[in-house]
Amino acid sequence: MQKTRIMLYVTDVDRTVRFWQTYFALPVAETMSLPDGSQNVVLTLNAGTELSLFARSFIATYSPEVLNNVPSLMLFGERFEELHDELPGATEIVDDNGQRAFGFPDPDGTYFAVGQVN
């Protein structure tokens, strides 16, 4: 596999794009218009990984069987302490078997984890 695209189903695609761009500076790789008039926006996490954001309303109509699938993602980055201080709703930093980590919610309340690069 050369690339991984993680599909996330969100209430408001534009608001969620702004969130990921504000705190993680993720560039938009692609924007596609969908049959219902909504947009799918793909953000680049790194050279091999992308987040693909779809409106929950679109998924409910076209792929309702996957609407409630929520991945558990842990991101690793250089700005560990800064992200902890900046992200709204960041949880306490914990030591998870030698890995410092914390969680944070996106605008829909889906939690992600951030691990410190060792």
Protein Blocks (a to p, Z undefined) as FASTA:
>chain_A
ZZdcdddddfblmlmmmmmmmmnopacfbdcddfkopacddddfblmbccddddfklmmm
mmmmlmmgccddddddfklmmmmmmmghiacdddeehiacdddddfkopacdddddZZ
